[in-house]
């Protein structure tokens, strides 16, 4: 699927791309932390991920 994709293809020298990637990672971790802090994993599992 990715062919010969390697770490050389990641544009580490492009600040806009790297800041965007960092923001996505930090945002994702913040969402996971909020779900854990508020204890909503059960609700998420029952209402969104599975159905009756």
N, C-alpha and C positions, 0 to 999 in steps of 0.2 A: 504494500500500500504506500509506503513512504519511499520506496526505491533506495537510492544511495544517500538518503538524508543523514547528515551527521551534525555534530556540534559546530562544525565550520560554517554551516548554513545559518546559524543564529547570529543576527546582527548586533553583537555586543557593543559596537562603536556608534550605534544609533540611539541617542538618549531618549527620543520620543517613544520608540518601540520598547526600550527597556523599562521606562517609567510606566508605560501601559501594562506591560507584563507584571511588574511588581504590584501595581494597583489591583489587578485582577486577583493575584495570589493573596494579597493582604485582605481584600474584600471577601474572598471566599473563606479565608480563615476566620474573619470576623463573623460571618454568617454562621459558620459551624460553631464558633464559640457562643454566639447568642442563643442558638438552638439548644446547646448543652446547658448554658447558664439558666435559661428559663424552663428547662426540662420538657421541651416540646417534641422530643424524639418519638414518644408513644403516639401523640396526636398525628405527627407527620406520617408515621408508619400506618396507622389505622385509616386515616382520612385521605391521604394522598398517594401512598405507594401501593397499598393493597385495597381490594374492594370485596365486599360481601356478596 
